[in-house]
Amino acid sequence: MRKLKNAKETIEMLGISMSKLYKLTHQRELKHLKIFGRLRFREEDIQKFLEEHSIEIATKDELERKANEL
């Protein structure tokens, strides 16, 4: 059985504040479970959230290389 992450572990993984975590769960943007009134998170749901809300930043060289390919 996989270990569920608590709120503290989750905010550390996401690099956000507790209030932002509560906002994300309240708006149902981040999947979560409530067990005996406590928030719990599956690691795969946290990873999926990170993938969906991350952007890649290209270096100057990468941008120039892509521009030259056009």
N, CA and C of each residue as an Amber inpcrd file, in Angstrom:
protein
   210
   0.8290000  -1.1750000   0.0000000   0.0000000   0.0000000   0.0000000
   0.8810000   1.2480000   0.0000000   0.5270000   2.2000000  -0.8360000
   1.3070000   3.4300000  -0.9260000   0.9900000   4.3540000   0.2440000
   2.0220000   5.0360000   0.7070000   1.8510000   5.9840000   1.8010000
   1.2410000   7.2750000   1.2600000   0.2510000   7.7690000   1.9690000
  -0.3580000   9.0400000   1.6040000   0.4550000  10.1760000   2.2200000
   0.4930000  11.2990000   1.5380000   1.2040000  12.4770000   2.0400000
   0.2310000  13.3410000   2.8430000   0.7220000  13.9120000   3.9190000
  -0.1090000  14.8450000   4.6700000   0.0540000  16.2450000   4.0790000
  -0.6340000  17.2140000   4.6410000  -0.6050000  18.5780000   4.0880000
   0.8030000  19.1660000   4.1360000   1.5090000  18.9690000   5.2310000
   2.8620000  19.5300000   5.3580000   3.7980000  18.9550000   4.3010000
   3.7550000  17.6490000   4.1150000   4.6030000  17.0090000   3.1050000
   4.2440000  17.5120000   1.7010000   2.9600000  17.7310000   1.4810000
   2.4890000  18.1700000   0.1720000   2.9280000  19.5930000  -0.1360000
   2.8290000  20.4960000   0.8400000   3.2570000  21.8700000   0.5630000
   4.7650000  21.9350000   0.3340000   5.5100000  21.0500000   0.9870000
   6.9510000  20.9930000   0.7480000   7.2460000  20.5010000  -0.6690000
   6.5020000  19.5150000  -1.1280000   6.6940000  18.9980000  -2.4960000
   6.3350000  20.0460000  -3.5410000   5.2670000  20.8030000  -3.2820000
   4.7890000  21.7810000  -4.2480000   5.4620000  23.1440000  -4.1050000
   6.0600000  23.4040000  -2.9630000   6.6850000  24.6990000  -2.7340000
   5.6750000  25.8260000  -2.6050000   4.5580000  25.5370000  -1.9260000
   3.4920000  26.5250000  -1.7510000   3.1680000  26.6760000  -0.2740000
   2.3440000  27.6650000   0.0420000   1.9220000  27.8830000   1.4280000
   0.7310000  26.9870000   1.7670000   0.4670000  26.8800000   3.0550000
  -0.6750000  26.0850000   3.5070000  -1.9770000  26.7060000   3.0000000
  -2.0640000  28.0350000   3.0130000  -3.2980000  28.6820000   2.5440000
  -3.5250000  28.4080000   1.0590000  -2.4490000  28.3610000   0.2660000
  -2.5830000  28.0490000  -1.1600000  -3.0390000  26.5940000  -1.3330000
  -2.5340000  25.6990000  -0.5130000  -2.9580000  24.3010000  -0.5690000
  -4.4490000  24.1860000  -0.2760000  -4.9050000  24.8830000   0.7590000
  -6.3310000  24.8490000   1.0960000  -7.1740000  25.4150000  -0.0480000
  -6.6770000  26.4650000  -0.6890000  -7.3950000  27.0560000  -1.8200000
  -7.4890000  26.0560000  -2.9730000  -6.3890000  25.3730000  -3.2780000
  -6.3870000  24.3930000  -4.3650000  -7.3400000  23.2300000  -4.0820000
  -7.3960000  22.7920000  -2.8320000  -8.2990000  21.6860000  -2.5040000
  -9.7470000  22.1550000  -2.4950000  -9.9880000  23.3560000  -1.9750000
 -11.3460000  23.8950000  -1.9380000 -11.9060000  24.0660000  -3.3550000
 -11.0550000  24.5040000  -4.2800000 -11.4720000  24.7000000  -5.6680000
 -11.3930000  23.4040000  -6.4790000 -11.0100000  22.3290000  -5.8130000
 -10.8890000  21.0010000  -6.4240000  -9.9060000  20.9690000  -7.5940000
  -8.8450000  21.7640000  -7.4800000  -7.7980000  21.7640000  -8.4930000
  -6.7470000  20.6940000  -8.2030000  -6.6400000  20.3060000  -6.9500000
  -5.6870000  19.2780000  -6.5350000  -6.4720000  18.1510000  -5.8780000
  -6.3700000  16.9550000  -6.4590000  -7.0840000  15.8120000  -5.9020000
  -6.6020000  15.5320000  -4.4890000  -7.5390000  15.2020000  -3.6290000
  -7.1980000  14.9160000  -2.2480000  -8.2330000  13.9960000  -1.6230000
  -7.8760000  13.4890000  -0.4660000  -8.7710000  12.6630000   0.3370000
  -8.9230000  13.3440000   1.6860000 -10.0440000  13.1440000   2.3050000
 -10.2210000  13.5810000   3.6880000 -10.4590000  12.3270000   4.5100000
  -9.5610000  12.0810000   5.4240000  -9.6520000  10.9140000   6.2820000
  -9.7320000  11.4110000   7.7300000 -10.8550000  11.1480000   8.3640000
 -11.1100000  11.6360000   9.7280000 -10.8750000  13.1470000   9.8170000
 -11.3110000  13.8680000   8.7720000 -11.2210000  15.3230000   8.7560000
  -9.8530000  15.8820000   8.4010000  -8.9280000  15.0260000   8.0580000
  -7.5730000  15.4680000   7.7140000  -7.3030000  15.2590000   6.2330000
  -6.6350000  16.2430000   5.6250000  -6.3000000  16.1470000   4.2120000
  -5.1570000  15.1680000   3.9920000  -5.3230000  14.3370000   2.9690000
  -4.2740000  13.4060000   2.5580000  -4.1920000  13.4400000   1.0350000
  -2.9860000  13.2070000   0.5160000  -2.7460000  13.3170000  -0.9120000
  -1.9560000  12.1150000  -1.4040000  -2.3410000  11.6150000  -2.5690000
  -1.5770000  10.5470000  -3.2130000  -0.4140000  11.1870000  -3.9600000
   0.7450000  10.5610000  -3.8770000   1.9260000  11.1180000  -4.5390000
   1.7190000  11.2470000  -6.0530000   1.0250000  10.2930000  -6.6590000
   0.7910000  10.3690000  -8.1050000  -0.1080000  11.5510000  -8.4770000
  -1.0340000  11.9170000  -7.5890000  -1.8800000  13.0940000  -7.8420000
  -1.0710000  14.3860000  -7.7270000  -0.1310000  14.4030000  -6.7930000
   0.7400000  15.5730000  -6.6540000   1.6160000  15.7110000  -7.8970000
   2.1890000  14.5950000  -8.3420000   3.0400000  14.6240000  -9.5400000
   2.2540000  15.0670000 -10.7660000   1.0400000  14.5700000 -10.9100000
   0.2030000  14.9560000 -12.0440000  -0.1010000  16.4480000 -11.9990000
  -0.4060000  16.9720000 -10.8180000  -0.6650000  18.3940000 -10.6570000
   0.5600000  19.2030000 -11.0820000   1.7380000  18.7650000 -10.6520000
   2.9650000  19.4650000 -11.0150000   3.1750000  19.4660000 -12.5270000
   2.9490000  18.3330000 -13.1600000   3.1160000  18.2350000 -14.6130000
   2.1390000  19.1510000 -15.3420000   0.9200000  19.2150000 -14.8830000
  -0.1140000  20.0170000 -15.5410000   0.0790000  21.5190000 -15.3150000
   0.7680000  21.8980000 -14.2580000   0.8980000  23.3050000 -13.9140000
   2.3360000  23.8240000 -14.0160000   3.1900000  23.0860000 -14.6990000
   4.5740000  23.5060000 -14.8720000   4.8080000  23.9520000 -16.3070000
   5.7220000  24.8630000 -16.4620000   6.1380000  25.2680000 -17.8000000
   7.6430000  25.1080000 -17.8990000   8.1120000  24.8020000 -19.0940000
   9.5420000  24.7010000 -19.3140000  10.0510000  26.0450000 -19.7830000
  11.1660000  26.4480000 -19.2460000  11.7780000  27.7040000 -19.6530000
  13.0030000  27.3590000 -20.4860000  13.0020000  27.8420000 -21.7110000
  14.1000000  27.5570000 -22.6220000  15.2440000  28.5400000 -22.3750000
  16.4550000  28.0480000 -22.6190000  17.6120000  28.9290000 -22.5380000
  17.6820000  29.7620000 -23.8170000  18.4970000  30.7790000 -23.7940000
  18.6750000  31.6420000 -24.9600000  19.1530000  30.8190000 -26.1580000
  20.0980000  29.8940000 -25.9400000  20.6100000  29.0430000 -27.0160000
  19.5000000  28.1740000 -27.6090000  18.6430000  27.6150000 -26.7540000
  17.5380000  26.7850000 -27.2450000  16.5630000  27.6030000 -28.0750000
  16.2700000  28.8210000 -27.6460000  15.3710000  29.6870000 -28.4100000
  15.9690000  30.0440000 -29.7690000  17.2600000  30.3530000 -29.7820000
  17.9240000  30.6800000 -31.0540000  17.9300000  29.4750000 -31.9930000
  18.1840000  28.2990000 -31.4510000  18.2100000  27.0610000 -32.2530000
  16.8140000  26.8200000 -32.8610000  15.7730000  26.9920000 -32.0680000
  14.4130000  26.7980000 -32.5890000  14.0680000  27.8410000 -33.6410000
  14.5140000  29.0740000 -33.4400000  14.2570000  30.1420000 -34.4030000
  14.9500000  29.8390000 -35.7350000  16.1400000  29.2920000 -35.6670000
  16.8780000  28.9620000 -36.8880000  16.2590000  27.7860000 -37.6420000
  15.5380000  26.9330000 -36.9170000  14.8860000  25.7770000 -37.5570000
  13.6660000  26.2060000 -38.3710000  13.1150000  27.3590000 -38.0660000
  11.9220000  27.8330000 -38.7950000  12.2800000  28.3260000 -40.1080000
